[in-house]
Amino acid sequence: MNGWSGPKLVAAVANHGGVPIYPIGYFTDPAAILKDLQSILPMLSDNDQQDNIDNNSHDNNEEGAKTEFLPYAVGFVTFWLDRQGPDLLIKILEGQGDLPRSTPSSAATISGSKKALRPPAAVWFSFGDYRPYLKLVRQHGAAGTRVIVQVQTVQEAIDAQQDGVDVIVLQGTESGGHGAQRVRPLLSFVPEVANVLQERGRANGLKVPAILAAGGISINAQWRAVQALGASGVVIGTGFMPTFESPGPQHAKERILKTGDGGDTTVRTRIFDELREFGWPEGYDGRVIRNLVTEREEEDLKTRSIVEPKGADAFRVLREDRTGTKEDWKQAVKDQNLDIIPLWAGTGVGLLNKQMSAAEWMDQLLGESDKDI
Ligand SMILES: Cc1cc2nc3c(=O)[nH]c(=O)nc-3n(C[C@H](O)[C@H](O)[C@H](O)COP(=O)(O)O)c2cc1C
């Protein structure tokens, strides 16, 4: 959710009882991330509130001491973490995204004592090999820190259960933003994983992790449907994009709200990863709202048999006559020109048509509002 989620949205979701994910994404400046995390704190309705994962501090270390957690998860793009090294992750696990607080001094004491720095309630890994970081969380993190892993195949879910991951997010092809190219629809993915994890739990005495469904979920009936299929919760990306608290640009939010028929008006592609030069590994693409770039890419595929244009070839599609260059890309980014730059969105985009606050949107999704569809 880089560029689409930030401290304001994280605080709004936490304050309304959800578990927000602060997107660390393609980070380059660890100090800036820690500062941004600290800026969430004054916006939390109760800065001493516990995480919403189980609404409690976790009674979790050998002495039975309680660890306090911040009420959000931080989300890493795993292959990017491989490139940057684990320092930022370790700092976050040490609670460096928190700020020192004093316990209130009672009349009898001279000064308040310092409370321990709080780590986030959970760490999320997606797109790459999470296992070295799972180990690192278990070694350096406070006991009780949850590990969430987003997967795209049944085998990956089985492996994550075997590895002792706490929460597995099943990402369907419906999802907005990045995902695997070999990805399946939630309708069959969720029940197959739910069954196999239960069976393996029984047969091998393995813990059955919580399963969350991600992809195209915009309304309460979909949330109930994935629950019926075996998920205990949902992960929402696109649905939060047009909310008031999201840091995305208003003209992009409006385009999301005006876009209908998400199965047709969105498409999975790798072209924007070529244009952005983030070096996404093979096997991943991302779902976006179709625009001039995806149309030209599809046209080239049909008429010139060009598959996945790379490097300078990718920049060519930025002009109708295929003479585009990197300069055109830079200009489009500067102008926030949605005909050229990606507007990531899932297939549920057609069900979003009114701008609201994150809290209102959550109430509608959870069926706690009479505005529910
Ligand atoms: C704008 C946007 C950015 C995203 N960024 C990330 C990310 O940085 N890391 C990640 O694991 N998933 C990311 N995702 C995917 C989500 O984790 C999730 O799978 C997806 O949003 C669920 O589908 P939905 O968008 O249809 O609700 C992103 C999705 C969107 C829409």
PDBQT file of the ligand as one rigid body, heavy atoms in Angstrom, charges set to zero:
ROOT
HETATM    1  C1  LIG A 401      -2.177   0.134  -3.782  1.00  0.00    +0.000 C 
HETATM    2  C2  LIG A 401      -1.822  -1.226  -3.261  1.00  0.00    +0.000 A 
HETATM    3  C3  LIG A 401      -0.557  -1.433  -2.717  1.00  0.00    +0.000 A 
HETATM    4  C4  LIG A 401      -0.215  -2.685  -2.209  1.00  0.00    +0.000 A 
HETATM    5  N1  LIG A 401       1.018  -2.832  -1.656  1.00  0.00    +0.000 NA
HETATM    6  C5  LIG A 401       1.341  -4.007  -1.088  1.00  0.00    +0.000 A 
HETATM    7  C6  LIG A 401       2.575  -4.144  -0.409  1.00  0.00    +0.000 A 
HETATM    8  O1  LIG A 401       3.383  -3.206  -0.328  1.00  0.00    +0.000 OA
HETATM    9  N2  LIG A 401       2.868  -5.331   0.152  1.00  0.00    +0.000 N 
HETATM   10  C7  LIG A 401       1.977  -6.375   0.101  1.00  0.00    +0.000 A 
HETATM   11  O2  LIG A 401       2.261  -7.415   0.651  1.00  0.00    +0.000 OA
HETATM   12  N3  LIG A 401       0.813  -6.282  -0.551  1.00  0.00    +0.000 NA
HETATM   13  C8  LIG A 401       0.464  -5.130  -1.131  1.00  0.00    +0.000 A 
HETATM   14  N4  LIG A 401      -0.745  -5.013  -1.758  1.00  0.00    +0.000 N 
HETATM   15  C9  LIG A 401      -1.626  -6.188  -1.866  1.00  0.00    +0.000 C 
HETATM   16  C10 LIG A 401      -2.407  -6.423  -0.573  1.00  0.00    +0.000 C 
HETATM   17  O3  LIG A 401      -1.549  -7.056   0.353  1.00  0.00    +0.000 OA
HETATM   18  C11 LIG A 401      -3.650  -7.311  -0.750  1.00  0.00    +0.000 C 
HETATM   19  O4  LIG A 401      -3.269  -8.578  -1.209  1.00  0.00    +0.000 OA
HETATM   20  C12 LIG A 401      -4.666  -6.729  -1.694  1.00  0.00    +0.000 C 
HETATM   21  O5  LIG A 401      -4.795  -5.344  -1.549  1.00  0.00    +0.000 OA
HETATM   22  C13 LIG A 401      -6.017  -7.373  -1.485  1.00  0.00    +0.000 C 
HETATM   23  O6  LIG A 401      -6.856  -7.135  -2.575  1.00  0.00    +0.000 OA
HETATM   24  P1  LIG A 401      -7.771  -5.843  -2.751  1.00  0.00    +0.000 P 
HETATM   25  O7  LIG A 401      -6.848  -4.748  -3.110  1.00  0.00    +0.000 OA
HETATM   26  O8  LIG A 401      -8.682  -6.216  -3.866  1.00  0.00    +0.000 OA
HETATM   27  O9  LIG A 401      -8.476  -5.599  -1.447  1.00  0.00    +0.000 OA
HETATM   28  C14 LIG A 401      -1.131  -3.769  -2.267  1.00  0.00    +0.000 A 
HETATM   29  C15 LIG A 401      -2.395  -3.548  -2.817  1.00  0.00    +0.000 A 
HETATM   30  C16 LIG A 401      -2.757  -2.305  -3.295  1.00  0.00    +0.000 A 
HETATM   31  C17 LIG A 401      -4.148  -2.119  -3.850  1.00  0.00    +0.000 C 
ENDROOT
TORSDOF 0
